[in-house]
Amino acid sequence: MTDFTVNSVIETLGSLLVQETKLLGCAKKEVESIKSELDVQRKKFKASKVNWRASDLSSRMQTRVQQPKKKENAMKES
């Protein structure tokens, strides 16, 4: 009777361990997939941030170039 119980428990634990291993394998793949996707999004964000800064810098430079011209035109009109 005791042998039967022990064998039954061992079989059940063995089956559960196999299932757990499969689940962990799937979870690892999912985590790797999510990590990969986050890395892609991070790269896109950095690229857009750089593009935004370049655009912002360009517009600020244009504003600074235009301001002295406006002042010169105002002085000429006076």
Secondary structure, 3 states (H helix, E strand, C coil): CHHHHHHHHHHHHHHHHHHHHHHHHHHHHHHHHHHHHHHHHHHHHHHHHHHHHHHHHHHHHHHHHHHHHHHHHHHHHC
